[in-house]
Amino acid sequence: MPTVAEPAILVFGATGSLGRHVLDGLLERGTPAAAVTAAGRNEGRLAELASAGFATVRVDLTDPAAVAEVVARHA
Ligand SMILES: NC(=O)c1ccc[n+]([C@@H]2O[C@H](COP(=O)([O-])OP(=O)(O)OC[C@H]3O[C@@H](n4cnc5c(N)ncnc54)[C@H](OP(=O)(O)O)[C@@H]3O)[C@@H](O)[C@H]2O)c1
């Protein structure tokens, strides 16, 4: 159960090919875009996902502290 007002589902690699399929699959299953945080680095793709209603976060997976902070907000 989220303890803060963050979407419940966090998708790393959301800006990539598999991530696109994951996001499409969630929408097809009836998950609202606003219930999903799409994580990646590509600013242009993140902007597109934001326009589609997803929450977005730019995070580099090589930065453990940044990853931990993002995950903690979705725990
Ligand atoms: N596509 C397939 O059919 C398939 C099948 C089997 C296995 N895989 C494996 O699944 C993984 C993803 O495949 P894909 O096709 O989706 O690749 P992709 O299109 O190149 O996407 C890679 C994703 O990972 C993100 N990423 C990479 N390095 C990152 C970093 N340091 N910090 C944050 N995000 C990072 C990219 O973010 P940005 O673009 O925003 O930088 C992008 O969202 C790969 O390991 C691939 O080998 C893929």
The ligand as an ORCA input file, in Angstrom:
! r2SCAN-3c Opt
* xyz 0 1
  N      13.192     -6.420    -26.941
  C      13.203     -7.747    -26.807
  O      12.507     -8.475    -27.529
  C      14.021     -8.410    -25.721
  C      13.942     -9.803    -25.576
  C      14.664    -10.412    -24.567
  C      15.438     -9.643    -23.696
  N      15.513     -8.307    -23.875
  C      16.330     -7.547    -22.944
  O      15.474     -6.670    -22.199
  C      16.162     -5.459    -21.948
  C      15.378     -4.286    -22.542
  O      15.232     -4.499    -23.925
  P      14.610     -3.381    -24.875
  O      14.410     -4.023    -26.193
  O      13.434     -2.742    -24.216
  O      15.840     -2.362    -24.982
  P      15.787     -0.815    -25.333
  O      14.695     -0.510    -26.280
  O      17.179     -0.442    -25.710
  O      15.412     -0.127    -23.951
  C      16.324     -0.132    -22.883
  C      15.659      0.593    -21.744
  O      16.531      0.585    -20.634
  C      16.744      1.931    -20.233
  N      18.071      2.075    -19.702
  C      19.229      1.558    -20.183
  N      20.253      1.945    -19.416
  C      19.733      2.716    -18.436
  C      20.286      3.417    -17.339
  N      21.606      3.416    -17.072
  N      19.451      4.118    -16.518
  C      18.116      4.150    -16.772
  N      17.523      3.498    -17.797
  C      18.345      2.799    -18.625
  C      16.540      2.762    -21.471
  O      16.272      4.075    -21.083
  P      16.530      5.317    -22.064
  O      16.250      4.871    -23.465
  O      15.542      6.337    -21.568
  O      17.956      5.704    -21.876
  C      15.344      2.053    -22.083
  O      14.166      2.419    -21.432
  C      17.556     -5.606    -22.549
  O      18.426     -6.063    -21.541
  C      17.348     -6.662    -23.610
  O      18.555     -7.351    -23.869
  C      14.804     -7.673    -24.850
*
